[in-house]
Amino acid sequence: MSPQRLRATTPVAIADQARKSLLAMFLLMGMVSMGWVPRIPEIKDAIGLSNGQFGFILLASTFGSVTGAQIGGRAIHTFGSRRVTQVAMSIMPIGLAGMGLANSAVTLIISLFVMGFGYSLMDICLNSQGFIVERIVKKRCMSMLHAMWSVGAFLTTVIGGSIARFVSSEVNLVAIAIFAGIAFIPAAFFLLPADLDDHDGGEEETSAKIPLFGKSVVPLWGLGIGLLGCMIAEGAASDWAGILLRDDMGYDKGVNASGFACFALAMIVSRLLGDKTLDRLGPAMTVKLGAYIGGVAWGVAILIAVPLSQSHPLVALIIINLGFIAVGFGIGPMFPAFILAAGATPGVAPSVAMARVGVIGIAGYFFGPTLTGLISEVTSLPIALFFPIVMLFLSGYLSRTIHTEKDRH
């Protein structure tokens, strides 16, 4: 039987097939994008980089992501999201393999740029597809898609960490790259075709090119800064949880990883439940409650648990992990909520609007942990973590910029 005969013929059936493809694509995207995380120390030491040099080199992925996002929105508007995805899914594995094989700072910089470029290109494509799938089937699925990204990221980091003593980083990352490069092909087969993905804005007149500043893009900047806040908090929680528990609370290797594990698992659960939450409360209220409750719980946990850790370590460990659970649960559905709102911006093609909002948020994810670290140098890490908490509160405040069909009722 020809593979083409497996494709559905009605729009709703095609969209349902696309939803299943998107679940697999987000899972693979999470695996590839986070596959190198447990091997970072080895790669850094193998090239002989100091912390400062390594932090500077990481900016290459930021520049790649910004470039990919700017090109991606316009490319999708012109060629359709499935065709652009086919390009992106060949770029990401190359970047990951290059990161594993890098033997100099230059090759690592190039590989990080390629990975960042391919990642943002695919991220915009898949989010654009998810936005249109929701519109066709009239049912939420965006949060579930991002839950699959979280599952993929969690699995690849756990597996990579568990085999680190037996398998080299080169073999580990090249193996993931080969697996994903092959798996992407069938996973992308049922994505929405160009005649259904509304890449050109459909019947509504939309623009593929928008100014950086001006009255017309004020709503996108509001959404972008709101997304920036929650991405700064997510990045800080991911990168600094283990260090907080080890250096400021005195927990040994293994136990200090419990903070990130609780945060990551809470994000997965909240995203699995997120579609129902978004449908019931609306994206704006979901962001507001998640930001304020998660931020308050995280801050209170730090204030209580850090000084308590010296006298009552078990109680302090439970309290700090409850804080990470609360903030992970709150942040989980926020990215999908802001992206949905961007796609609904009148007069702008969904892919272009998502690209503009997404690139602002991506900047927060990469720069946020660095700023937190700089603040900790002149104060302390527990104090510095109140910077991402404040940014999370800013996201809650900017939930008022979210206007989707659900929020208007």
C-alpha angles and dihedrals in degrees: 000000000000113000088230090066089063091066117102119239106210120074095240093048091046090050091050090053089048091053090057091047090051092053089057093043094052090048091053092043090055091049094050098041095050099032094103097049098093090046097049095103091053094047092047093049094043091057092041099238127164119224091259094049092047092050090052092049091052088067087075090074089050092053090046091051093048091049093047093048094051093047094038098060093053094041091054091048089054106035106018130256098267094057092047090048089056088059094045095050090060093048100052098058090048090055093049093048090049091053090053093047096041112130099172140035091253095055091046091051091051092047093049091050091050092048093048091047094049093043097053091043091054093040092058092045095051094043090050090052092047091051092053093043089056090051094050099044092035091225133109117253106141096096091048089053091054089046088061089052088053091048091051092048092048094048095048093048093047093047093044092051094047094053096039093104094051107032126051120238090244093057092041096053097038089051091053090047093052093045093049094043089057097038093051091066099065091031091060096044097096099041115132113282120235094261091061105032094079089225093156095047095264116234093346116087107243137172127241092194123050131177121256093233135016142091093288093061099041092103090053092050090051091052092043094052089046089053089044090060096053092043091053088053092047093049093047093049091048097046102035105035095088093045092049092053093044105039103028102030102031102236119154128240110292096025091059089060090064092085094060092039091055091046094049095046091048090053091051092050094046091050092048087055094034100094092059090045093049090048094048101039102022124239095276096054092041090056093044095051094041093050098045099039094040093046095048093047092048093048094047091048091054093047092051104033103046097059090037094054094082096055103026107023097169094050090045091050091053092048096048092047091050086055092052090047091052095049092044091051091049097046096045101086096032098088093051090047094054092043092051090051092049091052090053094055108128118241097014126094108251093236092051093047092047090049093053094047093040096052091054090050093047089055089057093050092055101035098037098073090046092053090047089053093050091052091049090055091064097033123010135284096255089054092043091055089067087072092069089041090056089047089052089054088052088056089053091051092048091053083096088074090063111101118171131149090266093052093051093061 
